[in-house]
């Protein structure tokens, strides 16, 4: 059976990707190099927020303090949409 993604589902997925990327960029101490390393190692930005501290620490340049900061932004809300 083949499944297709509707335009509205795709738009919603893109919005979530953008929100996750913005959340990641707002983490103090996480710059472009760490973001690039995280996305390269873990794929989609939302995957990053679903990882354990230990998994995040396995990425080059990410220490425990950085991992905890990243995870604290997982559910950051920008207010009414």
ZISUL-V342533 format. One record per residue. N is the residue number from 1. SS is DSSP state (helix for helix, strand for strand, loop for the rest). PSI is psi in degrees with one decimal (* if undefined). OMEGA is omega in whole degrees, 0 to 359 (* if undefined). Layout:
# ZISUL-V342533
((N:SS:PSI:OMEGA) (N:SS:PSI:OMEGA))
This chain:
# ZISUL-V342533
((1:loop:135.5:181) (2:loop:136.9:178) (3:loop:142.8:176) (4:loop:154.0:180) (5:loop:127.7:179) (6:loop:163.3:180) (7:helix:-41.4:181) (8:helix:-35.7:176) (9:helix:-41.2:179) (10:helix:-42.5:179) (11:helix:-41.5:178) (12:helix:-41.2:179) (13:helix:-42.0:180) (14:helix:-37.9:178) (15:helix:-41.7:178) (16:helix:-39.7:178) (17:helix:-44.3:180) (18:helix:-43.5:178) (19:helix:-44.0:180) (20:helix:-39.8:179) (21:helix:-41.1:177) (22:helix:-44.8:177) (23:helix:-43.5:181) (24:helix:-40.3:180) (25:helix:-21.6:180) (26:loop:-6.1:179) (27:loop:118.4:180) (28:loop:130.7:179) (29:loop:-2.7:178) (30:loop:105.6:183) (31:loop:-173.6:183) (32:helix:-37.1:181) (33:helix:-45.6:179) (34:helix:-39.4:178) (35:helix:-44.8:179) (36:helix:-44.0:179) (37:helix:-42.4:180) (38:helix:-48.0:181) (39:helix:-38.5:179) (40:helix:-41.7:183) (41:helix:-35.2:190) (42:helix:-3.0:178) (43:loop:-138.4:183) (44:loop:141.0:180) (45:helix:-33.8:179) (46:helix:-27.5:176) (47:helix:-34.4:182) (48:helix:-45.1:183) (49:helix:-11.1:180) (50:loop:0.4:183) (51:loop:162.4:174) (52:loop:163.4:176) (53:helix:-41.4:182) (54:helix:-42.1:179) (55:helix:-42.6:178) (56:helix:-38.8:180) (57:helix:-17.9:178) (58:loop:-10.2:179) (59:loop:135.8:181) (60:loop:127.4:176) (61:loop:-5.3:182) (62:loop:117.4:177) (63:loop:179.5:184) (64:helix:-42.5:180) (65:helix:-44.0:178) (66:helix:-42.6:180) (67:helix:-42.7:179) (68:helix:-38.8:176) (69:helix:-45.0:179) (70:helix:-48.4:183) (71:helix:-26.1:179) (72:helix:-17.2:179) (73:loop:3.4:184) (74:loop:-36.9:183) (75:loop:26.7:180) (76:loop:134.2:183) (77:loop:132.4:181) (78:loop:14.7:178) (79:loop:-167.9:183) (80:loop:140.0:180) (81:loop:*:*))
